[in-house]
């Protein structure tokens, strides 16, 4: 019986060892906690590219869509014979340099949507800090092109001192959203609403047109929708459920929220 | 991803003591081990009563005492297993309250009333178990026996409700209702609102089925150990039969499990697409390749056990030449299912592959190919079982030939539907392709149901080609049952890691951030070591429970007068 017991123990341990070995032989990917990125005035292109790769594969969440060949264009590999993103970014939009095009893609992703894809990309400048945004651009430029991002680009993109920066480090003091303004147009601009919605002839038509939103929703409904975008989905836009950020309620103060709600509700 | 500002604010406010530390292995490892081993024992004490109450019912209504004894033999093991479940559960609670005090306070603020109900029901469940076990011989006949069986049903009801309550806590962590934000005061959250979250019911259903699988696998391992240790042919025959029943239940429930998993996955995607993408296409994508490998092991080992078992069935030699073809289908299916598709790769790896997909394997890594492969594997396994079932019988009903042809046609149609939608999936959009998997699954389920009904009707009055020679199994068949039990347990640990890990650095998804030193979700290599350790602890303790069971009372196996003469185990 001891021999049988030994065989059983051997089989159990052998099976466990096999599974553990296989799991250790495959690529090891750890899900990191988002970290703040600090780049000095003397940052080199190499440092930017290295930092950008981390953002690209980490906090940026870029790989969840790019590189799958279905949801978004390939960036690191060839896209339909046009090469990698660094090689093609300068030829995408007439009159726009590679850097300008890439920044626009992150800041206003619906301004130019590559043919064959849906406009589902969120506004990354609302989610990443300027350091993170520009390091990603440098990383993308490095994919077949030359890097011309500098510390000046980062400095120019930074909001005024005291403003709350996306991707800021834990412990940062934060600041007033939209500079504390209660002007609804300033709030709409700061929140990037027009990246998806159309209002008074401006903006995109990815999400429902807000020009007559007051005739469809009362103030309470608009308030609820801003605070909890998933609470109701306009008919015909079910596929885009989950795209609208859930953070507006905490970004705006009460006065700003009410100003925005009142403004939109008046759009009958 | 959209709420980084919130976690920044939360982290900034997170200054008071939120975490404790556990010596040597760290807080996360301690909670991981206690939670996982507790869950394994919980699955054991929930799965085995399901097994026990069904076998007792077969004993009562089929007038076959073997099943009654089998049921009692397992209920005896539950007594010790309950204690182990409670001990590990207590360790988990102490771990959470001392190592993650802030998080634990948050959960208890919302769920306190359900925790009291949980404790009360565990109490009731334990006493129902005592009545069920100790009343076995007292309430043995007539109405009293039915009353006893009702206790077994109640035992399952209490256990299931207890599990549902615990599931609400962990699913709330995964999918808190969308109106709950980091600033929501937990005292204002309605209990039922938190319980009835998006993934609660899918997890409930998935775990009920998985517990049946797990219970069957552990029963199979127990029986195989007893088989190998058996001193007499009768005893060996009894445990061979028990191992077959355990494996049959495990494999039958396993066939249904992917459908419950599909529902859960869909709910996760609907709740939060980014969580779904993290799970299937993000840092966890390799996990599914490992899962595919494990399930391939399960299918191959389960089929191997059946094929060896045909050696003890007179008449099975007719079908044995076909097993090599079944093996080819299973191996090809496993290869396709294990083909990676969407994975995080760095620029060098992408360059080495020549694109986001490997040039040769990219086409096989998509869901169209994988769904086709797994459905064909399920059909093949069902065919294996059908051949096993019909091995020693020759149907005598006049429509037997026509019935067999209809069965064959059902297999052909099901396989055709699976292949048709698998191939067509390459030419349509993703949203359409996802819907195709439903047709594939329905075709397979319809085939299984239709073929089974015909087979049962065709077996009426069938001519026997000889009784199954229970006990005439080579030892390697029993080791296969051990591999199945270890693999099922490891798979449970792996999927637990997947379910918990997709929250990443959140205790409660996008509501309460994990700001401890263990906030990063580890890679699969580390997770696999933890899983193996948990499985080893669990199996060692289960072996101890089995040993205690044998120490307290000898096996309930008694060689009946009928079985001492001619083998009685004719049917399945």
Interface residues (C-beta under 8 A of the other chain):
Chain A: X1 X4 X7 X8 X11 X12 X13 X15 X16 X17 X19 X20 X22 X23 X24 X26 X27 X28 X29 X30 X31 X32 X33 X34 X53 X57 X59 X61 X63 X64 X65 X67 X68 X69 X70 X74 X76 X77 X78 X122 X127 X143 X164 X166 X167 X168 X169 X170 X171 X172 X174 X228 X230 X231 X242 X245 X246 X247 X249 X250 X251
Chain B: X1 X2 X3 X4 X5 X6 X7 X8 X9 X11 X12 X178 X179 X181 X182 X183 X225 X228 X229 X272 X273 X274 X277 X278 X281 X282 X283 X286 X289 X290 X293 X294 X342 X343 X344 X345 X346 X347 X349 X350 X351 X354 X355 X356 X357 X430 X475 X479 X482 X483 X486 X487 X490 X501 X504 X505 X510 X514 X515 X519 X520 X521 X522 X523 X524 X525 X527 X528 X529 X531 X532 X535 X536 X539
